[in-house]
Amino acid sequence: MNEYIMETKTEEETKRLAEKLALLIRPGDVLTLEGDLGAGKTTFTKGLGTGLGVRRTINSPTFTIVKEYMGEIPLYHMDVYRLENSEEDIGFDEYFHGDGVTVIEWASFIKDFLPAERLDIWIKRVDDHTRKIHFFPRGDHYEFVCKELYR
């Protein structure tokens, strides 16, 4: 599996990177987001939503597990932190194979439910503003997406 690393220096740069990614993804795509609290997972998702044409304010779905946002392509934003050590399947396949893009924060907590082909993204906090964003494509489509994003 290849790894692509990009660095952003501000929240706005992180959002713009995610907006650029939104132009390369398609319905049915699954993106996982990992990173410590405050790393920028929701900030990244906000930029992705903007790129997908979402007009509503995007915030963390911590207490609801899944939030759905309508745009040119629907965005399904999951925060599965509360599902750690749970065997509960909340209908993941309906989202993963649906008509929208699924973004999963803390995806390692549901690794047994994740599709084999997906884009894993790890956000690492370097300092108060700088982030290193690691992209791990799983599958040819996501490899293509990362190569285009990295240009």
Secondary structure, 3 states (H helix, E strand, C coil): CCCEEEEECCHHHHHHHHHHHHCCCCCCCEEEEECCCCCCHHHHHHHHHHHCCCCCCCCCCCCCCEEEECCCCCEEEEECHHHCCCCCCCCHHHHHCCCCEEEEECHHHHHHHCCCCEEEEEEEECCCCCEEEEEEEECHHHHHHHHHHHC
